């Protein structure tokens, strides 16, 4: 083993005080290609990261190899507990998983059974993601998780089915926006419920030197509110703009002849936007 000097594996690769630096960081750890990496390679990446933290690495290891190992580590292991996260709950699975579910929700919105099924699938996916990426410093019981899941799913289903029935006589475009309304309503319930311990007990606040100052419920409310808003904003382009585009495309004769391609097309468009 070779001893490292003047290199910290946990130091940000890009300047986190700038928007571009933060953007590169999150693109790096949510890269969907890391989903395809084998379990063996993930374990090797973890071992290399832990060795680097101890100041020792195998001879001949380059900085790029260390950066790549950290990328795999961040994508697959929980930042608080260090445990390997389940594949579906990883943030790197958000693009392919969320893209597919969004496409199906946008396509199958006409009948109540289809709405119920795909909203249930979406909320189950969201609950798994939220649980997988929970704050380990604020543990949540299985009962609380169950209540959060049932409440969010019920909210999504009630919103989707209710609006679906209400918009029967509305323009087709309005009906296509029902999935977005259901997703937005569920996010307003699911995330606060899953992170209720932070709202009750507060989260640890530190100064610029990482010295702990105490727990703050105000900071928890602010942080969770920003998460809720960001989840809704992230869903908006695919679930608001794609229906408009599909509404225009369906007026063309070629789209009427290839109805079977609508769902795959919406899936691709939802992911692209």
C-alpha positions in Angstrom: 0.0 0.0 0.0 1.1 3.6 -0.8 0.5 6.4 1.7 -1.3 9.4 0.3 -0.4 13.0 0.9 -2.4 16.2 0.2 -5.4 14.3 -1.1 -8.8 13.9 0.6 -11.3 11.5 -1.0 -14.2 13.3 0.7 -13.2 16.7 -0.5 -15.6 17.9 -3.2 -14.2 17.4 -6.7 -15.9 20.6 -7.9 -16.3 24.0 -6.1 -19.6 23.6 -4.2 -19.9 27.3 -3.7 -21.0 27.7 -7.3 -24.1 26.5 -9.1 -22.1 24.8 -11.8 -20.0 23.0 -9.3 -23.0 21.7 -7.4 -24.6 20.7 -10.7 -21.6 18.6 -11.8 -21.5 17.0 -8.3 -25.1 15.8 -8.5 -24.9 14.7 -12.1 -21.9 12.7 -11.1 -23.6 10.8 -8.2 -26.9 10.3 -10.1 -25.3 9.0 -13.3 -27.7 6.2 -14.4 -24.8 4.2 -15.8 -23.7 3.3 -12.3 -26.9 1.2 -11.9 -25.3 -1.3 -14.3 -22.1 -1.7 -12.2 -21.8 -5.1 -10.6 -22.0 -5.7 -6.9 -18.4 -6.9 -6.8 -17.2 -3.6 -8.4 -19.2 -1.6 -5.9 -17.7 -3.5 -3.0 -14.2 -2.9 -4.5 -15.0 0.8 -4.8 -16.1 1.0 -1.1 -12.9 -0.8 0.0 -10.8 1.6 -2.1 -12.6 4.7 -0.6 -12.2 3.4 2.9 -8.5 2.7 2.3 -8.0 6.2 0.9 -9.7 7.6 4.0 -7.1 5.8 6.1 -4.4 7.4 3.9 -3.4 4.2 2.1 -4.1 3.1 -1.5 -2.7 0.3 -3.8 0.5 1.3 -5.6 -0.2 2.8 -9.0 -3.7 4.1 -8.2 -4.4 7.3 -10.0 -6.6 10.2 -8.8 -9.1 9.4 -11.6 -9.5 5.9 -10.3 -10.0 7.3 -6.8 -12.6 9.8 -8.1 -14.4 7.0 -10.0 -14.4 4.8 -6.9 -15.9 7.7 -4.9 -18.5 8.2 -7.6 -19.6 4.5 -7.3 -19.5 4.7 -3.5 -21.7 7.8 -3.4 -24.2 6.4 -5.9 -24.7 3.1 -4.1 -23.9 3.5 -0.4 -25.9 5.5 2.2 -24.0 8.7 3.2 -24.9 8.3 6.9 -24.8 4.6 7.6 -22.4 3.4 4.8 -24.8 0.5 4.0 -25.4 -0.5 0.4 -28.8 0.8 -0.8 -31.2 -1.3 -2.7 -31.0 -0.7 -6.5 -34.5 0.8 -7.0 -34.1 3.2 -4.2 -30.8 4.7 -5.4 -30.8 8.2 -6.8 -29.0 6.9 -9.9 -32.1 4.8 -10.7 -34.3 7.9 -10.6 -33.9 8.7 -14.3 -34.7 5.3 -15.9 -37.3 4.3 -13.2 -39.0 7.7 -12.9 -39.0 8.1 -16.7 -40.8 4.8 -17.3 -43.4 5.4 -14.6 -44.1 8.9 -15.8 -44.6 7.8 -19.3 -47.1 5.1 -18.3 -49.0 7.6 -16.0 -49.3 10.1 -18.9 -50.5 7.4 -21.3 -52.9 5.4 -19.2 -55.0 8.2 -17.6 -58.4 7.5 -19.2 -59.8 4.7 -17.1 -60.1 4.5 -13.3 -58.4 1.1 -13.0 -55.4 2.3 -15.0 -55.1 5.5 -13.0 -55.3 3.6 -9.7 -52.7 1.1 -10.7 -50.1 3.5 -12.1 -50.5 6.0 -9.2 -50.0 3.1 -6.8 -46.9 2.1 -8.7 -45.6 5.6 -8.6 -46.2 6.1 -4.9 -44.7 2.7 -4.1 -41.6 3.8 -6.0 -41.5 7.1 -4.3 -41.9 5.6 -0.8 -39.0 3.2 -1.5 -36.8 6.0 -2.7 -37.6 8.2 0.3 -37.0 5.3 2.7 -33.7 4.3 1.1 -32.4 7.9 1.2 -33.8 8.7 4.7 -31.8 10.6 7.2 -30.2 7.9 9.3 -29.6 10.4 12.1 -33.4 10.7 12.5 -34.6 7.1 12.5 -38.3 6.4 11.6 -40.3 3.3 12.7 -41.9 0.8 10.4 -45.3 2.0 11.6 -44.5 5.6 10.7 -43.2 4.4 7.3 -46.4 2.5 6.7 -48.6 5.4 7.7 -46.7 7.7 5.4 -47.0 5.3 2.5 -50.7 4.7 2.9 -51.4 8.4 3.4 -49.4 9.4 0.3 -50.9 6.7 -1.8 -54.4 7.5 -0.7 -53.9 11.2 -1.4 -52.6 10.5 -4.9 -55.4 8.1 -5.7 -58.1 10.4 -4.3 -56.7 13.3 -6.3 -56.2 11.4 -9.5 -59.6 9.5 -9.5 -61.5 12.6 -8.3 -60.0 14.9 -10.9 -60.3 12.2 -13.6 -64.0 12.0 -13.0 -64.3 15.7 -12.7 -62.6 16.4 -16.0 -64.7 13.9 -18.1 -66.3 16.9 -19.8 -63.2 19.0 -19.8 -60.8 19.4 -22.8 -58.6 16.3 -23.3 -55.5 18.4 -22.4 -56.8 19.1 -18.9 -57.4 15.4 -18.3 -53.8 14.7 -19.3 -52.6 17.0 -16.5 -54.4 15.0 -13.8 -51.3 12.7 -13.1 -49.2 15.8 -12.4 -51.8 17.1 -9.9 -51.8 13.7 -8.2 -48.1 13.5 -8.0 -47.8 17.1 -6.6 -50.5 16.4 -4.0 -48.8 13.1 -2.9 -45.4 14.8 -2.6 -46.9 17.4 -0.3 -47.9 14.5 2.0 -45.3 11.7 1.4 -42.1 13.7 2.1 -43.1 15.4 5.3 -44.6 12.1 6.6 -41.4 10.2 5.8 -39.3 12.8 7.5 -41.6 13.6 10.4 -38.9 12.9 13.0 -36.9 15.8 11.6 -39.9 18.1 12.0 -40.6 16.9 15.5 -37.0 16.8 16.9 -35.3 19.2 14.4 -32.0 18.6 12.5 -28.5 19.3 13.6 -27.2 22.8 12.6 -23.5 23.5 12.2 -21.4 26.6 11.6 -18.9 27.1 8.8 -16.3 25.1 10.7 -18.7 22.1 11.1 -19.1 22.7 14.8 -22.5 21.5 16.1 -24.7 24.4 17.3 -27.8 22.4 18.2 -31.1 21.0 16.7 -33.4 23.3 14.8 -37.0 22.5 13.7 -37.1 25.7 11.6 -34.2 24.4 9.6 -36.0 21.1 9.2 -39.2 22.8 8.0 -37.2 24.9 5.5 -35.2 22.0 4.1 -38.2 19.7 3.7 -40.2 22.4 2.1 -37.5 22.9 -0.4 -37.4 19.2 -1.1 -41.2 19.1 -1.7 -41.0 22.1 -4.0 -38.1 20.7 -6.0 -39.8 17.3 -6.4 -42.8 19.1 -7.9 -40.7 21.4 -10.1 -38.7 18.4 -11.4 -41.8 16.5 -12.4 -43.4 19.6 -14.1 -41.5 19.6 -17.4 -42.3 16.0 -18.3 -45.8 15.9 -16.9 -46.9 19.4 -18.1 -45.1 20.0 -21.4 -45.3 16.4 -22.8 -49.1 16.3 -22.7 -49.2 19.6 -24.7 -46.8 18.1 -27.2 -48.8 14.9 -27.4 -52.0 16.8 -27.8 -50.5 18.5 -30.9 -49.0 15.4 -32.4 -52.2 13.4 -32.1 -53.8 15.7 -34.6 -51.5 14.4 -37.3 -52.7 11.4 -39.4 -49.5 9.4 -38.9 -50.1 9.5 -35.1 -53.6 8.1 -35.5 -52.2 5.2 -37.4 -49.6 4.3 -34.8 -51.6 4.4 -31.6 -49.5 1.6 -30.2 -46.4 3.8 -30.2 -47.9 6.5 -28.0 -46.8 5.0 -24.7 -43.2 4.4 -25.6 -43.0 7.8 -27.2 -44.3 9.5 -24.1 -41.9 7.5 -22.0 -39.0 8.8 -24.1 -40.3 12.4 -24.1 -40.9 12.4 -20.4 -37.3 11.3 -19.8 -35.9 13.7 -22.3 -37.6 16.7 -20.7 
